[in-house]
Amino acid sequence: MSEEKREHAIEVPLDRLLEERGTTLTELANRVGVTHVNVSILKNGRARAVRFSTLSRLCEVLECRPGDLLGHRPR
């Protein structure tokens, strides 16, 4: 199977972080400066990459660390 089609084992628990902070996906996207669609893709585990600038901004807005945003689930 090609690398592009292989499912990755990275998870992004945005639902939990959003709930804990009392915010919505749309508000997060607006504050980070990315589209709602892009944040949704990240939240649903369909992102193939994330820019460090976006990751930094997510951490600033959510007041968290990169490790709070990115997890690894065993296959």
Secondary structure, 3 states (H helix, E strand, C coil): CCCCCCCCCEECCHHHHHHHHCCCHHHHHHHHCCCHHHHHHHHCCCCCCCCHHHHHHHHHHHCCCHHHHCEECCC
